[in-house]
């Protein structure tokens, strides 16, 4: 008996980038075009697989929308199980889309400033895809390390002083976070005797006393590792420096990396601690809630205070990840669907913004750019040049419009997807049991939106209404990714209804831990022909 | 036996924490190494401390899990050692790179004002 081909599709998002990355290593660096084409082809294949997985999880191909792949054909919980559900499939799709845009953007320039960009890029995709699919905690650690090791290389890609300084911090922080990950894993294994997520969720009910206390300590230490990734205050000081130092396509992929931290928190917390049936119910919800709210304040204050574009984007990423953590910490099942919509919208918006920043900087005369920053500090009057009858150059118009669209998505103003996301979050908060703390989160999200508007508007005015803008030269391969990401935001806005329904179904599955246990632990291993023969004979 | 190994891990980890808070990158690297040793030992003892237990081997009949050493932490610690080793080596390369570019071994890439 062999597996249906569709089962093997679950492991393909890990295998495709692994094989392609290995294939790309021995190819000579002078053959840019070939390497780029192979890389782009692999991303396209991953996009296709992700699309199929989305339609299969939502289309009733698998029972309950959960597909299980038993690696090495060992039944869970003894072997490693890969699980694809609606959330995992959606994250795979988001990864492939963002990767395609980042890769296209890097075609002309950024992939050529150092060696092995394409291999590292695929290894990073492998780590990301694996982290979304795996249902085993130690395997999650391995995929995190794959992702991080590739991200160290990508951050240092185009080795300069700024990147080395940022890299020293980024790597040291993440190495310590990985050690925390291991300590947490070990404690959880000591307490529960399993590392399979679904099995762990089931065993929680039988735990009590010392074992439960040990498990809580383990989960707390483990959470530190994920919260460092998702840059929760006070664990996120590394983020703005790192994002500002990385090259634009890499920074766009890093936006997704913070979302991986949020994704794991969301998945594990809902699986382990959302049900009331055991002694650890709602464990850590307050930490997520208050930590998330502190992160929103930190991000908003950072956005207001930053005078460099890279920092602005970094603090924007912190703010969106804080919003997500606070929404998870509220522990209301109705909010999760809307929060996922916010995750999609903010990832696409921030990704576009990371790519756009570099185009903005290129369009500015360096001397004028420096002057416009110092001008406010020294308060000297600017006499505007007399307007002359020249139209706005096309490139500058494109940058300006895209910047406006990014700002709308990030701050959550109508009419783009950021507004739909925030509106549906507020709607879910008000539709549920209104609590004081829910209103506080709402207030903070609105205020942080205001702070973001002020910061982005100031940035826009200084950049586009100041003299000294030069008509930058940009390649089509740099215009298309930014437009594509923004187009996706528009698409999200137009198809918000079906999208939110899909996310509600996603959230409904996520809130049923016993469903995962049933599907994962009951998944039969494939019997070999001889075993099958023996069974039919006997 | 538990107290001895707990103190040993504590001393290793504590020394590591002190070292990674130091300003020189080599001290940070040494600190990371000590911490990863401590963590590896920690994972290892999570299968409980046993003396004279045989490895899990295939025998006829259902094996009694209590009679064997837990093999899983051993597998985990092996993976953790390899990954820790690789990432630390990467940090070492970066450290050397930083030293040659900035001319100092300070973690910020520049000396603080005395």
Interface residues (C-beta under 8 A of the other chain):
Chain A: X138 X141 X142 X145 X148 X149 X152 X156 X159 X161 X164 X165 X167 X168 X169 X171 X172 X175 X176 X178 X179 X182 X183 X185 X186 X187 X189 X190
Chain B: X20 X25 X28 X32 X35 X36 X39 X42 X43 X46 X72 X73 X76 X79 X80 X83 X84 X86 X87 X88 X90 X91 X94 X95 X97 X98 X101 X102 X107 X108 X109
